[in-house]
Every structure is written in structure tokens, then in C-alpha cells.
Amino acid sequence: MEQKKILIADDDPLYLKLYSSMLKNSVYNVLQANDGIEALSVARERLPDLIVMDWNMPRMGGLSALKKLKGDDITLKNPN
């Protein structure tokens, strides 16, 4: 069985570390991004099963990234 992937996107390194440490012993593979632009790239490449994003990030916030993810044929049609 393939390990489920969770993408955590946050510009605060402390939160990224906190979320990752909370999930490191779980059945999930934790992916990280530092902003919305990086989250889009990781999402297109790795097709996570769940994305948790900060609302307010530099370069691109969570809401803008979500709109782009929903409009992207690759991320929208994730078969997982």
C-alpha cells in the first residue's frame, strides 16, 4: 500500500517543523513548502492527498494557491 502524502505549506519554519514532527511517526509522508508558489510546484510534482496551507504567506498566499490548484488539470484530477 502506497503511503499517503500530506503537503504542509507555511512561511514560518517553526510551524513547518512542528507539523512535520507531529506527523513524522504516522503513516503519512510529509511534504513541505515555504509559500504558495512552492506549494503549487510540489503539488504538481508529488500529487499529495491532503494540503494544509497558511492563509497569509509571501509571494503567494494560501487562498491564491488554492484557486490555482483547483484550476489546474493535473492537481484537480489526482486519482488518489
C-alpha positions as CSV (number, residue, x, y, z in Angstrom):
1,M,0.0,0.0,0.0
2,E,1.4,3.4,-1.0
3,Q,2.0,5.9,1.8
4,K,-0.4,8.8,1.8
5,K,1.2,12.3,1.3
6,I,0.4,15.5,3.2
7,L,1.7,18.8,1.9
8,I,2.3,21.4,4.6
9,A,2.8,25.0,3.2
10,D,3.8,27.7,5.7
11,D,6.3,30.6,5.6
12,D,7.1,30.1,9.3
13,P,9.8,27.5,9.7
14,L,8.7,26.8,13.3
15,Y,5.2,25.7,12.1
16,L,6.7,23.6,9.4
17,K,8.9,21.9,11.9
18,L,6.0,21.5,14.4
19,Y,3.6,19.9,11.9
20,S,6.3,17.7,10.5
21,S,7.4,16.4,13.9
22,M,3.8,15.7,14.9
23,L,3.3,13.6,11.7
24,K,6.7,12.0,11.4
25,N,5.8,8.8,13.1
26,S,2.4,8.5,11.4
27,V,1.6,6.6,8.2
28,Y,1.9,9.8,6.2
29,N,4.7,11.1,4.1
30,V,5.0,14.8,4.9
31,L,6.0,17.2,2.1
32,Q,6.8,20.9,2.8
33,A,6.6,24.2,1.0
34,N,7.6,27.7,2.2
35,D,5.0,29.6,0.2
36,G,2.1,29.2,-2.2
37,I,4.4,29.2,-5.3
38,E,6.5,26.4,-3.9
39,A,3.3,24.6,-2.8
40,L,2.0,24.6,-6.4
41,S,5.2,23.2,-7.7
42,V,5.3,20.4,-5.0
43,A,1.6,19.6,-5.5
44,R,2.0,19.2,-9.3
45,E,5.1,17.0,-8.9
46,R,4.1,14.8,-5.9
47,L,0.2,15.0,-6.0
48,P,-0.4,15.0,-2.3
49,D,-3.6,13.5,-0.8
50,L,-4.1,16.5,1.6
51,I,-2.7,20.0,1.6
52,V,-2.6,22.2,4.7
53,M,-1.7,25.8,3.8
54,D,-1.2,29.0,5.7
55,W,-3.6,31.7,4.6
56,N,-1.1,34.5,4.6
57,M,2.3,33.8,3.0
58,P,4.7,36.0,1.0
59,R,4.9,35.7,-2.8
60,M,1.5,33.8,-2.9
61,G,-0.9,33.2,-0.1
62,G,-2.9,30.1,0.6
63,L,-6.2,31.3,-1.0
64,S,-4.5,32.3,-4.3
65,A,-2.6,28.9,-4.3
66,L,-5.9,27.0,-3.7
67,K,-7.6,28.8,-6.6
68,K,-4.6,27.9,-8.9
69,L,-4.7,24.2,-7.7
70,K,-8.4,24.0,-8.4
71,G,-7.9,25.4,-11.9
72,D,-5.0,23.0,-12.7
73,D,-5.9,19.8,-14.6
74,I,-3.0,17.9,-13.0
75,T,-3.8,18.7,-9.4
76,L,-7.6,18.7,-9.8
77,K,-7.7,15.2,-11.3
78,N,-5.4,13.5,-8.7
79,P,-6.6,9.8,-8.8
80,N,-5.6,9.3,-5.1
